[in-house]
Amino acid sequence: MSALLTISGLSITARLATGDLPLLDDVDLEIRRGQIVGVVGESGSGKTTLARSVVGLLDRNVRVASGSVTLAGDPVVAPGVDRTDRVRGSAVGMVFQDASRSLNPLMKVRTQLAEVLRRHVRDITRPEVERRSVEVLEQMRISDPARVLDSYPHQLSGGLRQRVAIGLAVVTRPALVIADECTTALDVTTQTKVVALFRTLVDELGIGLLFVTHDLMLASDLCDRIAVMSAGRVVEEGDVTQVLDRPQQDYTRRLLAAIPSWN
């Protein structure tokens, strides 16, 4: 099966008054349909820059110096090329760290889902918007979708808000979802439920998932493959058991040694 997402030799720099600062250095990564690839590393390792580069959410002073990003074989990002507006929200869904910031506090959930569908699904009808809004909340394992649809974000618990945020990312039926540290603000019990939800969505919908996290234990529970990042480079990549049980790089060993419960 060919790759859904291919990141090849991607190097990204930030232009500062003192010169260019490398953020990513020659990064290679692939994700296939039905596969969860985790990107792990310490803060500042380049994880979020990598995730945001796929959907064109980099700061204005940040540019692609070399390499490329392709989605299902179509070029999306390269030096001087940015076609991310064609895929963002439609072919690629994004789940951010803080659901409270990704949801509009002044709009009910119903309105936010409808806005996403009308923007990215051509000629969708009002009944279809309603049907797909209910359907996606049911996919999020929300037992009372009618109440949630008519709620404002502040009226929902943190776990429910994050499920709604995930629903917004998948309601357009994208091929790829990017989750950027989206469990960080959740308690352990809710984290476990969100991780189980992601696994179910990937299995049921056949999407690819790029899961960005600093939590190696969480990645070990969810991911099929893991890429370990340090200083803007992928220093180790492979099957989850291979990387976490038989790490080849000292950096990966140090990350694992920092987890008190890791055996």
Secondary structure, DSSP 8 states (H G I E B T S, - for coil): ---SEEEEEEEEEEEETTEEEEEEEEEEEEE-TT-EEEEE--TTSSHHHHHHHHHT---TTEEEEEEEEEETTEEEEETTEE-GGGTBTTTEEEE-S-HHHHS-TTS-HHHHHHHHHHHHSTT--HHHHHHHHHHHHHHTT-S-HHHHHTS-GGGS-HHHHHHHHHHHHHTT--SEEEEESTTTTS-HHHHHHHHHHHHHHHHHH--EEEEEES-HHHHHHH-SEEEEEETTEEEEEEEHHHHHHS--SHHHHHHHHT-TT--
